[in-house]
Amino acid sequence: MTYLIPYGQFRGLNRLRRDVDDLFSRFFTNGEGGGGGGLPAEGAFVPSLDVKESEGAYVVSAEVPGLKPEDIKVEYNDGVLTLSGEKKQEIDEEQGSWHVVERRYGSFSRGVRLPSEVDLENLKATHKDGVLTVSLPKSTRSSAKTIEVQAG
């Protein structure tokens, strides 16, 4: 009697595919399961950023819907602007079951390295309609400063 035996031609290719899948899964799970950690875990809240440079300043805009100015921390230290905070999930006390949940929640921290020094005395952060805008005028010298976010 003849038995069907799988042909081993693609055995090495399957091993390569598993290795690549493992590499990607470690990279996209915030370091869980083997120390990757390049991007936030799926479902985490991460504000989108725009960084604009003009002749005299940098302007960083971040989408932070649902956050109040006091929920956001803005710091500039040694050439790096850091935005951090936490978007908390609204708890619905009504009974029922969710069909779709697409909004993201959680703590976040985003850092942007700027290519030149900024004027610490004239840094400004404003929050309006869910968008945080940080204006960083260019300067020739710098150190560290925490910036208060103002409404409006």
N, C-alpha and C positions, 0 to 999 in steps of 0.2 A: 504494500500500500504506500502511496506517495503522500508525504506530509508537506504542507505549505510552510516554508520557512521565510521570514521577512528578509529581504535583501538589504545588506548593511551599507549600501552606497551612501545614504544620507545620514548615517550615524554621527559623523563628525560635524556636519552642518547643524544637526539638532542640538548637539552639545554647545556649539557656538551661539545658537539662538537662545538657549537657556542662560548662558553666561551674560549675554547682552541684556536679556530681560532682567536678570538679577542686578546688574549694574544700574539700569534705569530705575528699578524699584527702590534701590538704596538711595539714589540721588534725589528722588522726588518724595521721600518720606521723612524729611527733616532729620536724617541721621539715624532713624530707627532701623534696627535689623542689620547693622554692619557699618555704620559710620559715614554714610553719604552726607547729606545735609546741604545741598545747594539751594533748594527752593523751599518755601513754606509747604506744610502739609496740605493736602486737598481739603478745601472747605475753610481754610483760614482767611481772615480778613486782611487784605494787603492793599493799602491805598495806591492808586495809580498816580504817577508823578510826571510833571512836565518841567524841564529845566531850560530856561531861556537866558542867553547872554547878550547883553547890549554893550555898547562902548563903555558905559559907566557902572553897570550893575549886573548882578545875577538875579533872576526871579524864578523861584521854585513854587509851583502850584501842585497841590495834592487834593484829590477827591476824598473827602471824609464825610460822606452823608450820614446823618443821624448822630454826629458827635457835636458837642458844645465846645466852645473855646477852652473852657476849664478842663476838658477831658484830654486835651492835646498838650504834649510837652515838646518844645522846640529848643534845641541846643546847637550852638556852634562851638566847635573845639578843634583847633589845630588843622584847619582846612576842611573839616567835615561838618556838614549840616545834618543833624539827626532829628527826625520826627518820630515821636512815639506816643502811645496811648492805648486805650482799650475800647472797643465797641461792644457794648453789652447787649445780650439778647433780651428782647422784650418777652416777658412771660405772660401768656394768655391763660387766665384762670378758667375759661369756659371749657366745658367738656366737649370732646369731639376728637377726631383724628385728622392729622395733617395729610394732605395729598401731595403737595409740592412745597419744598422749602429751598429757596434759592439764595436768600440773603446770607451774608457771611458775618461772623462775629468772632471776637477774640482780641488778644493783645497783638500789637504790631510795633515794629521799629524799622524805619527806613533810613539809611544813611546815604548822603550824596557828597562825594569829594569834589571840591571846587578847585579849579586849576590855579587860582591866584588868591592873594589875601583880600579880606574884606574890611570895611570900616565898621568896627564894633559899636561905635557910638551912634550909628544911624541905621542899625538893623531894625526891620519892622515886620511884624507878622499880623495878618488880618484874616478873619474868618467870615465868609458871607455865602449864603445859599449852599452850604455843604462843600465849599471849596476853601482850603487854607492857602493863602498866598504869602510867601516869605520873600521880602526884598532885601538883598544884600549888596549895598554899594561897594564898589571895588576900592581898595586902599593899598598902601605899600607895607603896612605892618599890622599884626594881629595877635590875639591870644584867645581866651575862651570867654563865653558869655551865654547865659540863659535868657531867652527872649520870651516876654509875656505875650500871649495871644489875646488880641482885642476883638470884640464883636463889631461887625459893620464893615 
